[in-house]
Amino acid sequence: MIFQIVKIFLTAVIIALISYIGKRYTTAGAILASLPLTSLLAIIWLYVETGDLQNISKLSGTVFWMVIPSLVFFVSLPFFLKLKLNFWLSLGSSSVLTFLAYTGFMAVLSKLNIKL
């Protein structure tokens, strides 16, 4: 139970720190946010909890493939915001487009016989 609390606390601190830095130094915040911190933390937590290197390898490989459709979010959100759409509408629209990109990408991977 203590380990779960440490995981949650550390993860929250990292996200809050990126947000704080991003308010003051946009580029530095963007660099930190672009790092695969979520993946890195998930891999560390998985290793600490299980030590299962095969599972970590599979997770890492799958994350690689899933980064590709996630890029739709980072292209569409600034596009919608530049169109002067409401922030929440832009965020929601970008999220929907990203979901559709994931769905389509998974279908393409399936047709190419790539198993994740």
N, C-alpha and C positions, 0 to 999 in steps of 0.2 A: 504494500500500500504506500509506503514512504517513497518507493521508486516511482510510482505513478505520479505522485505529487511533485517530485523533483522534475520529472519529464514535463509535466504541464507548466510548471513555474518557469523552467529554463526556456521552453519553447515560447511562452508568452513574453518573457523578457526580450528575447531576440526580436520578435515581431514588433514589440513596442519600441525597441531601440532603433530599428529600421525606420519606423514611422517618425520618430523624433528627429533622426538625422535627415530624413527626406524633407521635413518641414524647413530645415535650415540650409541644407546643401542638397539640392535636387539630384545632381549627378552622383554624389556619394550614396545617397539613398537608393538611387536606381541601380547602381553597381551592386550594393549589398542585396537588394531585392532580387536582382537577376541571378545571384548565386543560387545554386541548388540547395539552399539551406534546409528546406522541407525534406528533400530527398536525403540529404546528408544526415539530418537528425533521425529520420525514419530508419535509415540503414544502421546508424549507431545504436538506436534503441532496439532494433531487431537483433543485432549482434549481441548486445548485452543481455537481452532476454533469452535468446535461443542459441547463439553461437553457430547457427545453421548457415554455413557459407554458401551452400547451394541455393537456399532460399534468398539470400542476399544477392547473389549473382542474378537470379531470375528477376528479382525486384528491380535491380539496376538496369538490366536489359529492357524490361518493360517500360521503365521510366523514359529511357532513350526514345522508344517509339512514341510514347504519349506526349513528349515535348513538341513534336511536329504539329499536331492539331491544336495544341494549346497556344501556339503563336497567333492563331486567328484572333484571340482575345486582345493581344497587344497591338494588333494592327487595327482592329475595328473600334476599340474604345477611343483612341485619339481621333479617329476619323469622325465618329459620332459627336464627340465633344467639339470638334472644329466646325461641325455643322450647327453648332449652338443648341443641340438637343439638351434637355434636362439631364442632369447628372445621373439620376436614378434610371431614367429611360435608356440612357446610353449604356449604363452598367448592365441593366437587364438585357438589352438587345445584344450586347457583346457576349454576355453569358449564354444566351440562346444560340447565337451563331457558333460559339465555341462548342456547345453541346452537339449541335448538328455536325460540326467538323469532326468531333470525336466519333459520332455514330457513323458518318461516312467513311472516315479513316479506318475504323474497325472492319467495315464491310469490304473495303479495298484490301486490307491485310488478309482477311478471310479468303477472298478470291485469289490472292497470291499464295495462299496456303502457308501463311506466316502465323504460327501459333504463339500466343502470348500466355 
